[in-house]
Amino acid sequence: MSFTVTSVFTFKVESTFDEWAAIFDSKEATRRHREFNIQPLYRGCCDNDPQKIIVIHQHPEGNIEKFFEANGDWMASHRVDLSTMEKSAWTWTDNSSVQLKAA
């Protein structure tokens, strides 16, 4: 069963947030995200470290890994330090059809 994943990434850039965001918000980046059915939800930088970035995406299970495989070199060419990348994945299952019973 495939499901939607919300991924949270943090990483460092070797440029300014504004320089990185201009690339992230570009038509080329949008095209690359759409190719893997990835929806960017949020991007921002840390108050204490403006070169530390957070990005939140939603996507079908497995698609973010396919995106990184296809676009890792492209991302690194935009001064993203891939060695600093941390990821957490969040899922939600609709159990509305399950009836809860009191213990």
N, C-alpha and C positions, 0 to 999 in steps of 0.2 A: 504494500500500500504506500503510495507516495503522499507526502504531506508538505505543507509550507513550513519553511524554517526562517526564523529571524536570526540573522548573524550579526554579532557585534565584534568589530575589529578595532584594535588600537595599534598604532605603529608610529615610527618617527619618519620625518622627511628631512632631506638635506637642503631645503629651500624654505621660503616663507609659506605660511598657510595660504595666503592670497594667491601665490604662484601655483601651489598645488591645487587649490580649489578651482582656479581657472581651467585647469586640465580636466579635473573631475567633472566639472559642469559643462564640458565641451560637447559638441554634437558627436564627435568621435567616441567619447566615453559613453554617451547615451546609446549609440549604435552597438557598441560592444556589450553593454549591460543587457540591452534588449535581445541580443542574439542568444543569451542564456536565460531569458525571462527573469532577470534580476531587477528588482525595484529598489533603488536607493531611497531611504526614508529620512536620513539625517547625516550630516557631517559637521564636525566642529573641531576646535582645538582646545587644548588644556590651558586654563588660566595661568598656571604656574610654569608651563613649558609650551610655548606656542609652536614648537616643532613636533609635538605629540598630537596625533590626530585620532579621532574616533569616527568610525563610519558604521552605520546600521543599514542593513539591507534585508529585504524579504525575497525569497526565491524557493523554487521547488527543491526538494531534497536532492543533494548531489550536484546541483548546478553551480554552486560557488566554487567547488573543487575543479570542475571542468573549466570555469572561467579563469581561474588562476593558472591552470595548466596551459591554456591557450594564450593568456595575456600577461604572464609573469614578467617576461622580458620587457614588454611595453610599459608595464607599471614601473619597473626598476629604472627604465630610461627617463622617467619623470621624477627621479631623485627620491623615490620611496625606498627606505631601508627595509627590505624584506626580512632581514635577520631579526628585526625588532617586533615583527608582527605577532600579535596575540589574538586569538579568536575564541569566542564562546558562541554556542548555538542554542537557540531557544525554540521549543515547539509547544504546540497546544493541541489537545485532542478534544473534540466536541463529544462529550459523553452524555449529551442531553437525552439520548434515548435509553440510558441506563437508569433504572429506578434505584434510588438509595433506600436502604432499609435501616431502621434504627437497630442499634446493637441490643 
